[in-house]
Amino acid sequence: MKSIAFRHLWFGQALANLGDVLYIVGLISAVYTMTGSAVYMTAVPLIITFSRFVSSVVAPLLMNRATLRTLLAWSQAGKTALLFTVLFALQSSSVWPLLLLGAGIAFLDGWALPARNAFVPYLVKREELMGANGFLSTVDQIIQFSSWALGGVLLSLIGVDYLFVTVFILFLVSTVYMFRLPAALRTNLEERKSWWAQLGEGWVLVKEKKGLVSVFCVYALESVAATVWIAAVLYLYVDRQLGKGEEWWGFINSAFFIGLLLASIVIFRYHGLFSRKRASILPLTIIMTSVITLFFAWNELAVLALVLSLLFGLFDQLKTIILQTYLQESAPPDELGKIYAAQGTLTTLLFGLSSAGAGLLVESWSIPAVFTVSGILLALSIIPMMVFLKNE
């Protein structure tokens, strides 16, 4: 983890992730200022999610023709170029150029995360994988936890135009770091295959690799179950069930992110222990996330909701990092990118569809009922996980 190449990877991606959040803050603000419409404003995350889904689908085509370094570097360079164009689109009276550029940036971003995760096993030793994933997750969570608040502060201090200038600088520096990564890991070219066969390569690898079908079943169940923790559902939980104001919505979200951060720090600090005991710890994390969600479902005490949210974030992140390490050990680095692309396609699609479904269920069912269904789905994920561990 002390290699210069790994430092370039995590620092460059940290700058890119910070820029991504600030960019979304600026884009939502700009769209609302132009239109005054909440519909257009809420369309921004929907467009971003859809673009990333399409990007995950087509990622195998690119991974058959380029190194992981090339994908990371040129996707970031493309995002930087589009962001520069956004500065001119702000002067337009139409909101559509902004939305189209937002879709383009999200599309380019769609294969960056699979490429980054596939790059990690190449840059660190096998025994350091758990620690490296813990470190990267720590950096990611710190950025996620702080950058939304930072975006709001910067927006009020310097305005949306200069906020986008700041993002452009972050993207530009990130691009420099991505081009300094080692030019290795060209994936196996399959240009004799038809393009539709190449699109399915990740899924073929999932089927061929021992245990990955079970792991993907866990990812599928969790993607559906996780929709109750989105901001809109939590807002209704705070309002209807806890009877508290908007500030408690922020407190519960903050507690959740603190739990994520604590888990990442713990794994980074004690990665050797977690590597040795992960077969025992993983089922425990699944059970705990299910039990915590069920308690959360019927809880009406605001302080207890904070504690449960923190604990859920803690155990959910432990589970995520351990599963990611298993995934990285399941295939050689030149195949991992396609597997991660398949995972991104699955989780993005299911989460997007389930998010819409969760909103409808909240209106027709009670809040406790929706969270109870989530807890049951999380409990069911223990079945494919035990199948995986049994065959490990």
Buried (B, 14 or more C-beta within 10 A) or exposed (E): BEEEBBBBBBBBBBBBBBBBBBBBBBBBBBBBEBBEEEEBBEBBBEBBBBBBBBBBBBBBBBBBBBBBBBBBBBBBBBBBBBBBBBEEBBEEEEBEBBBBBBBBBBBBBBBBBBBBBBBBBBBBEEEBBBBBBBBBBBBBBBBBBEBBEBBEEBBEEEEBEEBBBBBBBBBBBBBBBBBBBBEBBBBEEBEEBEEEEBBBBBBBBBEEBEBBBBBBBBBBBBBBBBBBBBEEBBBBBBBEBBEBEEEBBEBBBBBBBBBBBBBBBBBBBBBEEBBEEBEEBBBEBBBBBBBBBBBBBEBEEBEEBBBBBBBBBBBBBBBBBBBBBBBBEBBEBBBBBBBBBBBBBBBBBBBBEBBEEBBEBBEEEEBBBBBBBBBBBBBBBBBBBBBBBEEE
